[in-house]
Every structure is written in C-alpha cells, then in structure tokens.
Amino acid sequence: MQSQRQLFSLPIDALAALAGSMICISFTPIFIRLSDLELSANATIFNRFWMASLALLLVKQVSSQGKEKSSPLSSQQVMLLIGDGLILATGLILWAWSLDRTTVAKSSLMHNLVPIFTVLGGWLALGKTFNRKFLVGMAVAIAGAMLLEAESLLALNLTPELIADLVALLSAVFFGIHPLIAERLRDDLDAVTIMTWSSVTSSIALFPLAAIATEQLFPASLNNWLAVIALALVSQILGVGLWTYSLKRIASGFASLVALIIPGLS
C-alpha cells in the first residue's frame, strides 16, 4: 500500500511524460533495423543526431523569442552536457551494431537493463539508496536476461549472436549513466537545452567516425530517409526528450526501472 501511495503521489505530468517516452523509445530498434538495410550503425546514429540537432535548435530559437537571455552556463554544466552527448552517442552506436547482428527482442532486453547501471552509478557516485522492492525488481530483470543467454554462457560458446547480445548489454552501461547526468542537469536547465547540447555534441563527435568508416553517409531511398527521420523525431526528440523532462520530478532510478517494460512494447 505504501508503494502504491508513493506512485500515485508522483506528478501526473511527469508520469505522462515518462509513459510517452517509453512508447516512443520502444520503436527505436525497429527504426534502426530499417535504417541498417542501407546504412551502417555509425551512419544511422549520425543521421539521427544531426536531424534532431536541427529540429531542437529551431525549437530553441522559437521558444527563446521574447524572453530574457538566460544566465551563461557554468563550466561544470558544459562538461556534463558534452559528456552526456558523448555517452548517448556511444551507447546508441553499440546498440545499433548489436541490432544488426542479433534479434530485436534479445538486443532490446539486454539494452534495457539500464536500471542495474543507474542504480550502481547512483550508489557509487551519488550515495543514493534504494528500497528492497526496487532491488528485488532489478534482480528479477537480471535473472530473466541471464536465462535467455544461459545455454550459450554455460557452453562458453562466444557465438556472433552472443557477442552482439553482450554489446547490447554494454550499451546499457552508457544509458545507465545518462539518467544520472540528466537528473543532475535538470536541477538548473530545461529539457530542450539538455537535448540540444547532447544532440549537437553527438553529431560533431560522430561525423568523422561515420565519414571515415562508411561508404554511404546519408540515406539513398525514401524508406531509409523516413527511418532516420523517425529515429530523430520519435526516438530522440520525443523519446529521450520526454524522459529528460520527467527527471525534473521523478528520480532517475525509478525512471530507469520503468524502462524494463520497453522490450514488451517493442
């Protein structure tokens, strides 16, 4: 009963934003798979970020008209914003690479074990504590993921599919750090500012990698353009944006735990 009261005491707008975020993010592996028909993982994620950057810069410009100039960012905020962009870019490249080499269901499940690393990071870096029910739920998620990989792990058989699943798990490490940074930034900054910085940073960081490592940098067909546009608008701006917005009122640990429903939505 106490946990139910705590749940219903959370702000409705933040809960709605978190729910919307989960729905939008659940489409991400599908969009990545469609994009991977023509583009490499690096090119797919680069296109996602530069498109999102343009849209967010436009939103930022329109929303700032008629408003007083905000105070300049501190050096610590700039470092956190840049770090968040690099972390998101790295996590997404790893996940896109994994999705190209294993099933959507298994890659999504491994990738969405984000709460493990959010909780661990919150405990180690910020001294956060979590109640027993939270930790039990996290343990169940870990057990479920291990059961999926039990046969390969017990046989010590590093098949290409198992390696891809482990890479998806590694991507969860980076996405586990993201909520902690975003929660810290949301104390002083709005979600659009955080998203704009992370998207622009990721675009700049990924451009040389995508340009050197791939022969085709941009989509060549209408279907592929639609896939990367959907990644930018649905997955990045709406999915990650609503998630970031919710972190103003909802703890990163709780928000990450809710992310465990995403594989069921995919």
Secondary structure, 3 states (H helix, E strand, C coil): CHHHHHHHCCCHHHHHHHHHHHHHHHCHHHHHHHHCCCCCHHHHHHHHHHHHHHHHHHHHHHHHCCCCCCCCCCHHHHHHHHHHHHHHHHHHHHHHHHHCCCCHHHHHHHHCCHHHHHHHHHHHHHCCCCCHHHHHHHHHHHHHHHHHCHHHHHCCCCCHHHHHHHHHHHHHHHHHHHHHHHHHHCCCCCHHHHHHHHHHHHHHHHHHHHHHHCCCCCCCCHHHHHHHHHHHHHHHHHHHHHHHHHCCCCCHHHHHHHHHHHHHHC
